[in-house]
Amino acid sequence: MAGKFARSWALMKASAAVLRSDKSLLVFPLLSGLCTLLVAASFLIPVGVMVIGGEHAGADFHERMSVGSYLLMFAFYLVQYFVIIFFQTALTGVALMHLRGEPTSVGAGFALARARLPQILGYALIAATVGLLLRMVQERLGLIGRFVVGLIGLAWTVATFLVVPVLASRDVGPIDAVKHSVELLKRSWGENLIGQGGIGVVFGLLIFVAVLVGALLVGGAIAMHSIVAVVAAVVIVVLGFILLGLIQSALQGIYAAALYRYAEAGEASAGFDQALLQQAFAPKKK
């Protein structure tokens, strides 16, 4: 376990080195977050109307969803996934350019993502369909449904881990991108995502520390009986969490790009230890 965490930490540091050298990569998760919030807000009013209507009808809205509510949910999933995948493709494309030693820019990332709009939309349709089906299972089976959805969701996440790098680097359709991601990840199981898991673990710890520091900061401001101090403390804490989220998203995109490049070319990108990437894609034991 200690060895796995050490490898995860090393891969995260290598990804962080890329981010330090090209901080413009943070633009993509920032814009993605803003756009997803706008999408969520645009669906909030009709959802609220449906909830109120369900309450007036005397039916449990969460257990007896109408066809219209499922269609609305599918539309929400589709738009959200499209926005997220679009910006992930732009981020991963720029990360791949950087790792190949090519000139990079935010504009180049958006140009690449725009060129892949049909593929991105197709993959968003697949992801939205999977998401809706999993939600339906969860709604109908309760506790068992949540357990099943958790297992299937984990398997789907693993299987599609390299779909965005494939879309960013190859002119293939969404189904072929999923197939290629699965093909690459069949080479190993477990440690192939140690960097992804390591980044999640590290940022989980950072968020825990941030919560404690934020609580102390806000508590201290409240103790001062100053509205200005409280507002300033809350703003600092919120901005801190936003920054952590942006950095985590950027690092995950960089790591996926580096792992994909190694899987395809068999060569480690600058700053990434080839031995670590070899362990990530070691043949499975028979």
C-alpha positions in Angstrom: 0.0 0.0 0.0 2.8 2.4 0.9 4.5 1.6 -2.4 1.3 2.4 -4.4 0.9 5.7 -2.6 4.5 6.6 -3.2 4.0 5.9 -7.0 0.8 7.9 -6.9 2.5 10.8 -5.3 5.3 10.7 -7.8 2.9 10.7 -10.7 1.0 13.6 -9.2 4.2 15.6 -8.8 5.0 15.0 -12.4 1.6 16.2 -13.4 1.9 19.2 -11.2 5.2 20.1 -12.8 3.4 20.3 -16.2 0.7 22.5 -14.7 3.3 24.8 -13.1 4.9 25.3 -16.5 1.6 25.9 -18.3 -0.9 27.5 -15.8 -3.2 28.3 -18.7 -4.5 24.8 -18.3 -6.5 26.0 -15.4 -8.7 28.0 -17.7 -10.4 24.9 -19.0 -11.7 23.6 -15.7 -12.6 27.1 -14.6 -14.8 27.7 -17.7 -16.2 24.2 -17.4 -17.3 24.8 -13.8 -18.9 28.1 -14.8 -20.8 26.6 -17.7 -22.0 23.6 -15.8 -23.4 26.0 -13.1 -25.2 27.9 -15.8 -26.6 24.7 -17.3 -27.8 23.5 -13.8 -29.4 26.9 -13.2 -31.3 26.7 -16.5 -32.8 23.4 -15.5 -33.6 24.4 -12.0 -36.9 26.2 -12.7 -38.6 23.5 -14.7 -37.5 20.9 -12.2 -38.9 23.0 -9.3 -42.2 23.2 -11.2 -42.3 19.5 -11.6 -41.5 18.9 -7.9 -44.3 21.2 -6.8 -46.7 19.6 -9.3 -45.8 16.2 -8.0 -46.4 17.3 -4.4 -49.8 18.7 -5.3 -50.7 15.5 -7.1 -50.0 13.6 -3.8 -47.4 11.3 -5.4 -43.9 10.6 -4.2 -41.9 12.4 -6.9 -38.6 10.5 -6.2 -40.2 7.1 -6.6 -42.8 7.7 -9.3 -41.1 9.8 -11.9 -43.1 10.6 -15.0 -41.9 10.1 -18.6 -41.5 13.9 -18.8 -39.3 14.0 -15.8 -37.0 11.3 -17.2 -36.8 13.1 -20.5 -35.9 16.3 -18.7 -33.3 14.4 -16.7 -31.8 13.0 -19.9 -31.6 16.4 -21.4 -29.9 17.7 -18.3 -27.4 14.9 -18.4 -26.8 15.3 -22.1 -26.0 19.0 -21.9 -23.9 18.7 -18.7 -21.9 15.8 -20.1 -21.4 17.7 -23.4 -20.1 20.8 -21.6 -17.8 18.8 -19.3 -16.4 16.6 -22.1 -15.9 19.6 -24.4 -13.6 21.3 -21.9 -11.9 18.0 -20.9 -11.1 17.4 -24.5 -9.6 20.9 -24.9 -7.6 20.5 -21.6 -6.3 17.0 -22.6 -5.5 18.2 -26.1 -3.3 21.0 -24.8 -1.7 18.7 -22.2 -0.8 16.2 -25.0 0.6 19.1 -27.1 2.7 20.1 -24.1 3.9 16.6 -23.5 4.9 16.2 -27.1 6.9 19.5 -26.9 4.6 21.3 -29.3 3.5 25.0 -28.9 0.4 25.3 -26.8 -2.3 27.8 -26.2 -5.9 28.0 -24.9 -7.0 28.8 -28.4 -5.4 25.7 -29.7 -7.3 23.6 -27.1 -10.7 25.1 -28.0 -9.9 24.7 -31.7 -9.2 21.0 -31.2 -12.4 20.6 -29.1 -14.5 22.4 -31.8 -13.1 20.0 -34.4 -14.3 17.1 -32.3 -17.8 18.4 -31.7 -19.7 15.5 -33.4 -17.6 12.9 -31.4 -18.0 14.8 -28.2 -21.8 15.0 -28.7 -21.9 11.2 -29.5 -19.9 10.4 -26.3 -22.2 12.8 -24.3 -25.2 10.8 -25.6 -23.6 7.5 -24.5 -22.7 8.9 -21.1 -26.1 10.5 -20.6 -27.8 7.2 -21.5 -25.7 5.3 -19.1 -26.3 7.9 -16.4 -30.0 7.8 -16.8 -30.2 4.0 -16.8 -28.1 3.9 -13.6 -30.4 6.5 -12.0 -33.5 4.5 -13.0 -32.0 1.3 -11.4 -31.2 3.3 -8.3 -34.7 4.8 -8.0 -36.5 1.4 -8.5 -34.3 -0.8 -6.3 -33.5 1.5 -3.4 -30.6 0.4 -1.3 -29.8 -2.6 -3.6 -30.0 -0.2 -6.5 -27.4 2.2 -4.9 -25.1 -0.8 -4.4 -25.5 -2.0 -8.0 -25.2 1.5 -9.4 -22.0 2.0 -7.4 -20.4 -1.1 -8.9 -21.5 -0.4 -12.4 -20.5 3.2 -12.1 -17.0 2.2 -11.0 -16.7 -0.2 -13.9 -17.9 2.4 -16.3 -15.4 5.0 -14.9 -12.5 2.6 -15.3 -13.5 1.5 -18.8 -13.9 5.1 -20.1 -10.8 6.5 -18.3 -8.9 7.1 -21.5 -11.9 8.0 -23.8 -11.2 11.8 -23.6 -7.5 11.4 -24.5 -8.5 9.1 -27.4 -11.0 11.7 -28.6 -8.4 14.5 -28.3 -5.8 12.7 -30.3 -7.6 10.4 -32.8 -10.3 11.1 -35.3 -12.6 8.3 -34.3 -16.2 8.0 -33.3 -17.3 7.8 -29.6 -18.0 4.1 -29.7 -14.6 3.4 -31.1 -13.1 5.7 -28.5 -14.7 3.7 -25.7 -13.6 0.4 -27.3 -10.0 1.7 -27.6 -10.0 2.9 -24.0 -11.2 -0.6 -22.8 -8.5 -2.2 -25.0 -5.7 -0.1 -23.5 -6.9 -0.7 -19.9 -7.2 -4.4 -20.4 -3.4 -4.5 -20.2 -3.7 -4.1 -16.4 -6.2 -4.0 -13.6 -5.9 -2.1 -10.3 -2.6 -0.2 -10.6 -3.4 1.2 -14.0 -5.2 4.0 -12.2 -2.9 4.5 -9.3 -2.2 8.1 -10.3 -5.9 8.9 -10.6 -6.6 7.3 -7.2 -3.5 9.0 -5.7 -4.6 12.4 -6.9 -8.0 11.8 -5.4 -6.5 10.7 -2.1 -4.1 13.6 -1.9 -6.8 16.1 -2.6 -9.1 14.4 -0.2 -6.5 15.1 2.5 -6.0 18.6 1.3 -9.7 19.3 1.3 -10.0 17.8 4.9 -7.2 20.2 6.0 -8.9 23.1 4.1 -12.1 22.4 6.0 -10.4 22.6 9.3 -8.5 25.7 8.4 -11.6 27.3 6.9 -13.6 26.5 10.1 -10.9 28.1 12.2 -10.8 31.1 10.0 -14.6 31.6 9.9 -14.8 30.9 13.6 -12.2 33.4 14.4 -13.9 36.0 12.2 -17.2 35.4 14.0 -15.5 35.7 17.4 -14.3 39.2 16.3 -18.0 40.2 15.9 -17.1 41.9 12.6 -19.3 41.4 9.5 -16.5 42.5 7.3 -14.2 39.9 8.8 -16.8 37.1 8.4 -17.5 38.0 4.8 -13.7 38.2 4.0 -13.2 34.8 5.7 -16.0 33.1 3.8 -14.7 34.6 0.5 -11.2 33.3 1.2 -12.5 29.8 2.1 -14.7 29.6 -1.0 -12.0 30.8 -3.3 -9.6 28.3 -1.7 -12.0 25.4 -2.4 -12.5 26.6 -5.9 -8.8 26.7 -6.5 -8.3 23.2 -5.1 -11.0 21.9 -7.4 -9.5 23.6 -10.5 -6.0 22.2 -9.7 -7.4 18.7 -9.2 -9.3 18.7 -12.5 -6.2 20.0 -14.3 -3.9 17.4 -12.8 -6.3 14.6 -13.6 -6.4 15.7 -17.2 -2.6 15.9 -17.4 -2.2 12.5 -15.8 -4.7 10.9 -18.2 -2.9 12.5 -21.2 0.5 11.2 -20.0 -0.8 7.7 -19.3 -2.5 7.6 -22.7 0.6 8.8 -24.5 2.7 6.1 -22.8 0.1 3.5 -23.6 0.1 4.4 -27.3 3.7 5.3 -27.9 5.5 3.3 -25.2 7.6 6.3 -24.2 7.3 8.4 -21.1 6.7 12.1 -21.4 9.3 14.5 -20.1 9.1 14.6 -16.3 7.3 11.3 -15.9 9.2 8.3 -14.7 9.0 5.6 -17.3 9.2 2.9 -14.6 6.1 4.2 -12.9 4.2 4.3 -16.2 5.4 0.8 -16.9 4.0 -0.4 -13.6 0.7 1.4 -14.5 0.4 -0.7 -17.6 2.1 -3.9 -16.5 0.7 -7.1 -18.0 -1.9 -8.7 -15.8 -0.8 -11.7 -13.8 -2.3 -14.9 -15.1 
